[in-house]
Amino acid sequence: MKLYIKEELNFKATEFGDIKEVSDFLKQFTIFHKIKGDFIFIETQKVNLNEIDMNELFDEIFYMFNIEYAGMGGAGCEFSLNVSLLGL
């Protein structure tokens, strides 16, 4: 599965526990990010993961963002999602 992070995503990591643990969790999926204070900033990027890893990533962290079908390539191509910040 492909995940397109369309804009820089940020969230207060301390709400999820220790900031180092959150960073290490993202690193295991090769999610490029920066730590600034209590916040994690996830860079714009394309991520390729199998279905189990993608499910774990969304279950733990990415559920809080806007998720939409990407449709990159149309029918017969690998499933893909776009992720962006929630509009307020």
Residue pairs with C-beta under 8 A, 6 or more apart in sequence:
1 48
1 49
1 50
1 51
1 54
1 78
1 79
1 80
1 81
2 46
2 47
2 48
2 70
2 72
2 78
2 79
2 80
2 81
3 46
3 47
3 48
3 49
3 54
3 57
3 62
3 80
3 81
3 83
4 46
4 70
4 72
4 80
4 81
4 82
4 83
5 42
5 43
5 44
5 45
5 46
5 47
5 83
5 84
6 44
6 82
6 83
6 84
7 44
7 84
7 85
8 41
8 42
8 43
8 44
9 41
9 42
9 65
9 83
9 84
9 85
10 39
10 40
10 41
10 42
10 85
11 39
11 40
11 61
11 64
12 38
12 39
13 19
13 22
13 23
13 35
13 38
13 39
13 40
14 38
16 22
16 60
16 61
19 35
19 38
19 40
22 40
22 61
23 33
23 35
23 40
25 60
25 61
26 33
26 40
26 42
26 61
29 47
29 49
29 53
29 57
30 47
31 42
31 45
31 47
31 57
32 42
32 43
32 45
33 40
33 41
33 42
33 43
34 40
34 41
34 43
35 41
49 57
58 67
62 83
64 86
65 83
65 84
65 85
65 86
66 83
66 84
66 85
66 86
66 87
67 81
67 82
67 83
68 81
68 82
68 84
69 80
69 81
69 82
70 80
70 81
70 82
71 80
72 80
73 80
